[in-house]
Amino acid sequence: MSCFIAQDSPLGLTSGWLTRGSAAELGGQPRRRIGNLIEPRLTGSSATGYAEEMLMLQRLLITRNDPILTVIRLILGAVFFAHGAQKMLGWFGGNGFSATMAFFTHNMGIPAVFAFLAIAAEFFGGLGLLAGLLGRVAAFGILCNMVVAIAVVRSHGFFMNWTGTHQGEGFEYHLLAIALCVTIIVKGSGALSIDRAVTGSRPTNVVEMGRSTNRTAKSA
């Protein structure tokens, strides 16, 4: 079982992913275990840094063991991984990276850096959602893509081009994707995710651990 641990060193606060056995071998004062996380005894600037790391970690990873979130995450991830793989790898009948970049930059006038970020958000965001790794970050990247896409296609109306009689697609699909992304951003990756496995089965206690450590650091 892996865990997150922070400890004092001559160079300041260090942190990393260690097994429970490795953590037990470290010297120093006893550490409190909460879920898969270990709280060290820290004071002063080390405690402040550790508290900030813990709060950032819990904001990104903490999630409930909710199967509904899993269904949302996997469907959203599968759809956007497929679209991202078309653009990045040329899979599923896609044009591949070079042709997609050329279309975005030359035909649509999108700067190269933003074109690359759009492709990466779909491909790596889809992978992240499928694995449940940094699900909130993955969902946020896809959400940004959908917001930009709405700005581009809004002139085509609301509905998809089901009959093939319009010049382009509407933005109803994008709104559905945004709603699913917001759900993941707010609630996390859910059950059967790497995020859930890392933070363990007691997310509320982990949140409180970060807050209490932060209060201790401020009073030190």
C-alpha positions as CSV (number, residue, x, y, z in Angstrom):
1,M,0.0,0.0,0.0
2,S,1.5,3.3,-1.0
3,C,1.2,6.5,1.0
4,F,2.1,10.2,1.0
5,I,4.7,11.2,3.6
6,A,6.5,14.4,4.4
7,Q,9.5,14.8,6.7
8,D,12.1,17.3,7.7
9,S,15.5,17.1,6.1
10,P,18.6,19.3,6.1
11,L,17.3,20.8,2.8
12,G,13.8,21.5,4.2
13,L,10.5,19.7,3.7
14,T,10.6,16.7,1.4
15,S,7.8,14.5,0.3
16,G,7.1,11.5,-1.8
17,W,5.2,8.3,-2.4
18,L,6.4,5.5,-0.1
19,T,5.1,2.1,0.9
20,R,3.9,1.7,4.5
21,G,7.0,-0.4,5.2
22,S,9.3,2.3,3.9
23,A,7.5,4.9,6.0
24,A,7.9,2.8,9.1
25,E,11.6,2.7,8.6
26,L,12.0,6.4,8.7
27,G,13.3,7.9,11.9
28,G,11.8,10.7,14.0
29,Q,8.6,11.0,16.0
30,P,5.6,8.7,15.5
31,R,3.3,9.7,12.7
32,R,-0.5,9.6,12.7
33,R,-2.0,7.5,9.9
34,I,-5.2,8.6,8.2
35,G,-6.4,6.6,5.3
36,N,-3.3,6.1,3.1
37,L,-1.8,9.4,4.3
38,I,0.7,9.9,7.1
39,E,1.0,13.0,9.2
40,P,4.5,13.8,10.5
41,R,5.3,16.0,13.5
42,L,6.4,19.2,11.9
43,T,6.8,22.8,13.2
44,G,7.5,26.2,11.8
45,S,8.1,26.7,8.1
46,S,8.1,22.9,7.5
47,A,4.6,22.6,9.0
48,T,3.4,25.5,6.8
49,G,4.7,23.9,3.7
50,Y,3.3,20.5,4.6
51,A,-0.1,22.0,5.3
52,E,-0.2,23.7,2.0
53,E,0.8,20.5,0.2
54,M,-1.9,18.5,2.1
55,L,-4.6,21.1,1.3
56,M,-3.7,21.1,-2.4
57,L,-3.6,17.3,-2.5
58,Q,-7.0,17.0,-0.9
59,R,-8.6,19.5,-3.2
60,L,-7.3,17.6,-6.3
61,L,-7.8,14.0,-5.2
62,I,-10.4,13.7,-2.5
63,T,-13.5,11.9,-3.7
64,R,-16.3,9.7,-2.4
65,N,-16.8,6.0,-3.2
66,D,-19.6,6.9,-5.6
67,P,-20.4,4.5,-8.5
68,I,-22.4,7.2,-10.3
69,L,-19.3,9.4,-10.5
70,T,-17.5,6.4,-11.9
71,V,-20.1,6.0,-14.7
72,I,-19.9,9.7,-15.6
73,R,-16.1,9.7,-15.5
74,L,-15.7,6.6,-17.7
75,I,-18.2,7.7,-20.3
76,L,-16.8,11.2,-20.5
77,G,-13.3,9.7,-20.6
78,A,-14.1,7.2,-23.3
79,V,-15.7,9.8,-25.6
80,F,-12.9,12.3,-25.3
81,F,-10.1,9.8,-25.4
82,A,-11.5,8.6,-28.7
83,H,-11.7,12.2,-30.1
84,G,-8.2,12.9,-28.7
85,A,-6.8,9.8,-30.2
86,Q,-8.2,10.8,-33.6
87,K,-6.3,14.1,-33.4
88,M,-3.1,12.9,-31.6
89,L,-2.6,9.4,-33.1
90,G,-4.8,9.2,-36.2
91,W,-6.8,6.4,-34.6
92,F,-10.5,5.8,-35.3
93,G,-10.3,7.4,-38.7
94,G,-8.7,10.6,-37.5
95,N,-6.2,12.7,-39.3
96,G,-3.4,12.5,-36.8
97,F,-1.4,15.2,-35.0
98,S,0.3,17.0,-37.9
99,A,-2.8,17.3,-40.0
100,T,-5.0,18.4,-37.1
101,M,-2.4,21.0,-36.0
102,A,-2.3,22.3,-39.6
103,F,-6.1,22.6,-39.7
104,F,-6.3,24.4,-36.4
105,T,-3.5,26.9,-37.2
106,H,-4.0,27.5,-40.9
107,N,-7.7,27.0,-41.5
108,M,-9.1,28.2,-38.1
109,G,-6.3,30.7,-37.3
110,I,-5.7,29.2,-33.8
111,P,-2.2,29.9,-32.4
112,A,-0.1,26.7,-32.3
113,V,0.3,26.6,-28.6
114,F,-3.5,26.7,-28.1
115,A,-4.0,24.2,-30.8
116,F,-1.6,21.8,-29.1
117,L,-3.3,22.4,-25.7
118,A,-6.7,21.6,-27.2
119,I,-5.5,18.3,-28.6
120,A,-3.6,17.4,-25.4
121,A,-6.7,18.2,-23.3
122,E,-8.8,15.7,-25.1
123,F,-6.2,13.0,-25.4
124,F,-4.6,13.1,-22.0
125,G,-7.8,14.3,-20.3
126,G,-9.6,11.3,-21.7
127,L,-6.8,9.0,-20.4
128,G,-6.9,10.7,-17.0
129,L,-10.6,10.3,-16.7
130,L,-10.5,6.6,-17.7
131,A,-7.8,5.9,-15.1
132,G,-9.3,8.3,-12.5
133,L,-6.0,10.0,-12.1
134,L,-6.2,13.8,-11.4
135,G,-9.8,13.6,-12.6
136,R,-10.6,17.2,-11.6
137,V,-7.6,18.5,-13.7
138,A,-8.6,16.3,-16.7
139,A,-12.2,17.4,-16.5
140,F,-11.2,21.1,-16.3
141,G,-9.1,20.8,-19.4
142,I,-11.9,19.3,-21.4
143,L,-14.3,21.9,-20.0
144,C,-12.1,24.7,-21.3
145,N,-12.1,23.0,-24.8
146,M,-15.9,22.9,-24.7
147,V,-16.2,26.5,-23.7
148,V,-14.0,27.6,-26.6
149,A,-15.8,25.3,-29.0
150,I,-19.2,26.9,-28.1
151,A,-17.7,30.3,-28.9
152,V,-16.6,29.0,-32.3
153,V,-19.9,27.2,-33.3
154,R,-22.5,29.4,-31.6
155,S,-23.4,30.9,-34.9
156,H,-24.6,27.5,-36.1
157,G,-27.4,27.4,-33.5
158,F,-28.3,25.2,-30.6
159,F,-29.0,21.8,-32.2
160,M,-26.6,19.3,-33.7
161,N,-26.7,19.0,-37.5
162,W,-28.8,15.8,-37.4
163,T,-30.3,16.3,-40.9
164,G,-27.1,17.5,-42.6
165,T,-28.8,20.7,-43.8
166,H,-26.9,23.2,-41.8
167,Q,-23.4,24.7,-42.3
168,G,-22.1,23.3,-39.0
169,E,-23.0,21.7,-35.7
170,G,-24.8,23.4,-32.8
171,F,-23.6,23.5,-29.2
172,E,-26.0,21.2,-27.4
173,Y,-23.4,18.4,-27.2
174,H,-20.9,20.8,-25.7
175,L,-23.3,21.8,-23.0
176,L,-23.8,18.2,-22.0
177,A,-20.1,17.7,-21.8
178,I,-19.6,20.8,-19.7
179,A,-22.3,19.6,-17.3
180,L,-20.5,16.2,-16.9
181,C,-17.1,18.0,-16.4
182,V,-18.5,20.3,-13.7
183,T,-19.8,17.2,-11.9
184,I,-16.3,15.6,-11.9
185,I,-14.6,18.9,-10.9
186,V,-16.9,19.3,-7.9
187,K,-17.2,15.7,-6.8
188,G,-14.0,14.1,-8.0
189,S,-13.3,10.8,-9.8
190,G,-15.5,8.6,-7.6
191,A,-15.1,4.8,-7.0
192,L,-12.6,2.6,-8.9
193,S,-10.2,5.5,-9.5
194,I,-6.5,6.1,-8.7
195,D,-7.5,9.3,-6.9
196,R,-9.7,7.3,-4.6
197,A,-7.0,4.6,-4.1
198,V,-4.4,7.2,-3.2
199,T,-6.5,9.1,-0.7
200,G,-8.0,6.1,1.0
201,S,-11.5,5.5,2.3
202,R,-11.7,8.4,4.8
203,P,-11.5,11.7,2.8
204,T,-13.2,13.8,5.5
205,N,-10.5,13.0,8.0
206,V,-7.8,13.8,5.5
207,V,-9.4,17.2,4.9
208,E,-9.5,17.9,8.6
209,M,-5.9,16.7,8.9
210,G,-4.8,19.4,6.4
211,R,-6.8,22.1,8.2
212,S,-5.5,21.2,11.6
213,T,-1.9,21.1,10.4
214,N,-2.4,24.5,8.8
215,R,-3.8,25.9,12.1
216,T,-0.8,24.5,14.0
217,A,1.7,26.0,11.5
218,K,0.1,29.5,11.8
219,S,0.2,29.4,15.6
220,A,3.9,28.2,15.7
